[in-house]
Structure formats: C-alpha cells, structure tokens
Amino acid sequence: MRVHTNQIKVEYHKVLDQREVTNRGRRLTAFKLRWNPQLTEQAGCKGLDTEVFYPEKDIFTPEEERIMGRMCIECPVMLMCLEWGIAHERSGIWGGTTPYRRQQVRRAMNIQATDPRGISPSM
C-alpha cells in the first residue's frame, strides 16, 4: 500500500470493498482484499512450518524484530505480504512485521484492519 496525499493505493491485491469507518472518533479506511495467489506460490517461506510466523507473543525485542525482518527481506513477495498483513492480520509475522509494527503503520496511514471474510472491523 502506498499513501498519496490522503489517498491509499493498494498495489498487489484486488480491492473487493473499501469503506470509510469511524473508530474512536477517527476516520479510517477499511479494505477487503482478494487474496493474491502469488503470495503463497512465490513466497520465500513456502514450505516452512507456519508456526514460525505465529509466535505466542505480539511484542518483540528490537533484536527479535530485526531477525523477523531479515527472514523476509529477500522474499520476492514481501511487499505483497505486508499489504495483506496491514489490511487484515492482527497476529503473526507478515511482510517482516510484527503485530505491533503493523498497528503503528495502520495508525499512521489511518487504516482499520478488517476480517478478510467481511468488511467488519476485527476486534
């Protein structure tokens, strides 16, 4: 996702739905994206145990965050993975980011994470 003068542009997934929502008095954009199959077909982590990307904690030390980022940095679909993670994922490692980092990105970009099966905000 890229931000251009208050407009968010989704680059790697088809946007099925996009709405303005209000959360705690803030106007946010909520997306429902169509999964791009290239994400799983071309991912550098293809074939790895997915538990590696879903540790039991959401807050990581700076060193742990660097390790997560290095795991993904050479992946050909890292930005695609990050885009999906920002739009939909509240847990796990997506595009080299932890849940906390994606929350910070969402806050800066005024994005509300949504359940990919619907446009309702995830809680």
Secondary structure as the mmCIF struct_conf table of DSSP 4:
data_model
#
loop_
_struct_conf.conf_type_id
_struct_conf.id
_struct_conf.beg_label_comp_id
_struct_conf.beg_label_asym_id
_struct_conf.beg_label_seq_id
_struct_conf.end_label_comp_id
_struct_conf.end_label_asym_id
_struct_conf.end_label_seq_id
STRN STRN1 ARG A 2 HIS A 4
TURN_TY1_P TURN_TY1_P1 THR A 5 ASN A 6
STRN STRN2 GLN A 7 LYS A 9
BEND BEND1 TYR A 12 HIS A 13
STRN STRN3 LYS A 14 ASN A 23
TURN_TY1_P TURN_TY1_P2 ARG A 24 GLY A 25
STRN STRN4 ARG A 26 ARG A 34
TURN_TY1_P TURN_TY1_P3 PRO A 37 PRO A 37
HELX_RH_AL_P HELX_RH_AL_P1 GLN A 38 GLU A 41
BEND BEND2 GLN A 42 GLN A 42
TURN_TY1_P TURN_TY1_P4 GLY A 44 GLY A 47
BEND BEND3 LEU A 48 LEU A 48
HELX_RH_3T_P HELX_RH_3T_P1 THR A 50 PHE A 53
BEND BEND4 TYR A 54 TYR A 54
BEND BEND5 GLU A 56 GLU A 56
BEND BEND6 ASP A 58 ASP A 58
HELX_RH_AL_P HELX_RH_AL_P2 PRO A 62 CYS A 72
TURN_TY1_P TURN_TY1_P5 ILE A 73 GLU A 74
TURN_TY1_P TURN_TY1_P6 PRO A 76 VAL A 77
HELX_RH_AL_P HELX_RH_AL_P3 MET A 78 HIS A 88
BEND BEND7 ARG A 90 GLY A 92
STRN STRN5 TRP A 94 TRP A 94
TURN_TY1_P TURN_TY1_P7 GLY A 95 GLY A 96
STRN STRN6 THR A 97 THR A 97
HELX_RH_AL_P HELX_RH_AL_P4 PRO A 99 MET A 109
TURN_TY1_P TURN_TY1_P8 ASN A 110 ASN A 110
STRN STRN7 ILE A 111 GLN A 112
STRN STRN8 THR A 114 THR A 114
TURN_TY1_P TURN_TY1_P9 PRO A 116 ARG A 117
BEND BEND8 GLY A 118 SER A 120
STRN STRN9 PRO A 121 PRO A 121
HELX_LH_PP_P HELX_LH_PP_P1 SER A 122 SER A 122
#
